[in-house]
Amino acid sequence: MESYQVKKSRELDRQTSVPMVDGVRRKNLVYGEKTLMAQFELDRGSHLPLHKHPHEQTGYLLDGKIEMVIEGETYELSSGDAWCISGNVEHEVKVLEDTTLVEVFSPVREDFL
């Protein structure tokens, strides 16, 4: 792997989003040896069911509104809100409005490559 990576918006715009569950699509933006950054497009009414993974997950909500449940605690998040979830912590997302968000995972989510 090179010591750096730069992707211009033109290149990212040509990437195809990967469907994850109904109404949820992911586009890997860039990744290195220790982190992966992905953009998610979530349709109103969709749901990411309760799950956990060993990766730390840091996110920023660009546009829209979601309800995030982390270890039983419910948070209503909207544009400009951010979060960090440690690895192996149960969480789920209910999408209240069409939403765009960006998340960084560490270590790299090999299942996303």
C-alpha positions as CSV (number, residue, x, y, z in Angstrom):
1,M,0.0,0.0,0.0
2,E,1.2,3.5,-0.8
3,S,1.9,5.9,2.0
4,Y,-1.0,8.2,0.9
5,Q,-4.2,8.2,-1.3
6,V,-6.1,11.1,-2.8
7,K,-9.4,10.6,-4.6
8,K,-11.0,13.6,-6.3
9,S,-14.8,14.0,-6.4
10,R,-15.0,13.1,-10.1
11,E,-13.5,9.7,-9.3
12,L,-15.8,9.1,-6.3
13,D,-18.9,10.2,-8.3
14,R,-18.1,7.3,-10.8
15,Q,-18.0,4.7,-8.0
16,T,-21.1,2.5,-7.7
17,S,-22.8,2.3,-4.4
18,V,-23.2,-1.2,-2.8
19,P,-26.6,-2.2,-1.5
20,M,-26.4,-3.4,2.1
21,V,-30.0,-3.9,3.3
22,D,-33.3,-2.5,1.8
23,G,-32.9,1.3,1.5
24,V,-29.3,1.4,2.5
25,R,-26.3,1.9,0.1
26,R,-22.6,2.2,0.9
27,K,-19.8,3.7,-1.1
28,N,-16.2,3.2,0.1
29,L,-14.5,6.6,-0.2
30,V,-11.0,5.7,0.8
31,Y,-9.1,3.3,3.0
32,G,-5.6,2.7,4.3
33,E,-3.9,0.2,6.6
34,K,-5.8,1.2,9.7
35,T,-9.0,3.0,8.7
36,L,-11.8,2.9,6.1
37,M,-14.1,5.8,5.3
38,A,-17.5,5.2,3.7
39,Q,-20.5,7.2,2.7
40,F,-23.9,5.8,3.3
41,E,-27.2,6.8,1.7
42,L,-30.2,5.7,3.7
43,D,-33.8,6.0,2.5
44,R,-36.6,7.1,4.9
45,G,-38.2,4.2,6.7
46,S,-35.2,1.9,6.3
47,H,-33.6,0.1,9.2
48,L,-30.1,-1.2,10.1
49,P,-31.0,-4.0,12.6
50,L,-29.3,-4.4,15.9
51,H,-25.7,-5.6,15.4
52,K,-22.1,-5.3,16.6
53,H,-18.7,-5.7,15.1
54,P,-15.1,-5.4,16.4
55,H,-14.5,-2.1,14.6
56,E,-14.5,1.3,16.2
57,Q,-17.0,3.4,14.2
58,T,-16.9,7.2,14.0
59,G,-19.6,9.0,12.1
60,Y,-20.9,12.4,10.9
61,L,-24.4,13.0,9.6
62,L,-24.3,15.2,6.6
63,D,-28.0,15.5,5.8
64,G,-31.2,13.9,7.1
65,K,-32.4,12.5,10.4
66,I,-31.9,9.1,12.1
67,E,-32.7,7.4,15.4
68,M,-29.6,5.6,16.7
69,V,-29.9,3.1,19.5
70,I,-26.5,2.3,21.2
71,E,-26.6,-0.2,24.0
72,G,-30.3,0.5,24.6
73,E,-29.9,4.3,24.7
74,T,-31.8,6.2,22.0
75,Y,-30.4,9.2,20.2
76,E,-32.2,11.3,17.6
77,L,-29.5,12.7,15.3
78,S,-29.7,15.2,12.5
79,S,-27.4,17.2,10.1
80,G,-24.2,18.2,11.9
81,D,-24.3,15.5,14.6
82,A,-21.5,13.1,15.1
83,W,-20.8,9.8,17.1
84,C,-18.1,7.3,18.0
85,I,-19.0,3.7,18.9
86,S,-16.4,1.4,20.4
87,G,-15.9,-2.0,18.9
88,N,-18.3,-4.8,20.0
89,V,-21.0,-2.4,21.2
90,E,-24.6,-3.2,20.0
91,H,-26.3,-0.5,17.9
92,E,-29.0,-0.1,15.3
93,V,-30.4,2.7,13.2
94,K,-33.9,3.7,12.2
95,V,-34.0,6.2,9.3
96,L,-36.5,9.0,9.9
97,E,-35.7,11.0,6.7
98,D,-33.6,10.4,3.6
99,T,-30.1,10.6,5.0
100,T,-26.5,10.9,4.0
101,L,-23.7,10.2,6.5
102,V,-20.0,9.4,6.5
103,E,-18.4,6.9,8.8
104,V,-14.8,5.8,9.5
105,F,-14.0,2.3,10.7
106,S,-10.9,1.1,12.5
107,P,-9.5,-1.3,11.8
108,V,-10.4,-1.5,8.1
109,R,-13.7,-3.5,7.6
110,E,-12.4,-6.3,5.4
111,D,-16.1,-7.2,4.7
112,F,-16.5,-3.9,3.0
113,L,-13.6,-4.4,0.5
